[in-house]
Amino acid sequence: MASPATFEQRRRSVGLLLVAPALVVLAAILGYPIIESMILALQKVQLSAGTLQRSFIGLGNFERLVADETFRRAAINTLYFSVAEVVLVVLLGLGIAVLLNHPLGRWGLFRILLVVPWAIAPVANAVLWKWILNANYGVLNGLLKSLGIIDSYQVWLGTPIFALNFLLLVDVWKSVPFIALLFLAGLQRVPSILYRAAYMDGASRFQAFLHITLPSMRSAIAIAVVLQTIWSLRIFDLVFVLTRGGPADATVLLNFLAYRVTFNFLDIGYGAAIANLIFIATLLLAILYIRLMRPAGPGEAR
């Protein structure tokens, strides 16, 4: 009879053998663009007479980032957007999950309604909100004016502070359902006997939530934070459809800046440098996500 260690080694070997074809395909599809992007980031690339002329400049493109005011603004916008988005999505997702886990919230229709924003295609979602926020016939202006909150129709996406925060609102609306379902799955794994024991000892619902629910949800919350941070760094469709980075670069995020520099300004090497910074940040977060998803070993706390 094979020892457990030998069996585990064989299981992993068979697993690697089975996924090897998929890994080869992924390497072929993803490996070349990633390597090419890294090479472009170290070059000055100019489009001349329909051909790309390249010259190696080392870290020159990355040195440009330090002095680039637009890049600094995009980095600040991205930092604000990512932090605010993650905090709002996690808090709202956790609150909705707690409500859905309550006996009164377990009706299936509630969960179906919750999934609707997440199920809408990203571009369709952006177009829908563009109609809602339209300065001439948008539903939001009509509703607020009918309630007497505003005196005249507002150009919501034409004011820097409003534009960025409405982008944030739209992305939160889109992202909350998935995180709420993730938290709901985590809540349903918490043994109900723990709550009964806490209530018998005189704990309030808030104390039970603080000392039972949150500790039990620690891994799920960590995974949600990492996933949502990755997704917030990749935001492009909302910016492209709603604002195109305006007004006055108030909604330019790093991912959109990389696109604009590369395809609008044709500064391909510099755009690749920005894209690679996003790639590195995403890769580090992905490694952390894999670490969090790894099954805990004997005696290892999660």
Buried (B, 14 or more C-beta within 10 A) or exposed (E): EEEEEEEEEEEEEEEEEEEEEEEEEEEEEEEEEEEEBBBBBBBBBBEEEEEEEBEEBEEBBBEBBEEBEBBEBBBEBBEBBBEBBBEBBBEBBBEBBBBBBEEEBEEEEEBEEBEEBBEBEBEEBBBBBBEBBBEEEBEBBEEBBEEEEEEEBBBBBEBBEBBBBBBBBBBBBBBBBBBBBBBBEBBEEBEEEBBEEBEEEEBEEEEBBEEBBEEBBEEBBBBBBBBBBBBBBEBBBBBBBBBBBBBEBBBBBBBBBBBBBBEEEEBBBBBBBBBBBBBEBBEEBEEBBEEBEEEEEEEEEE
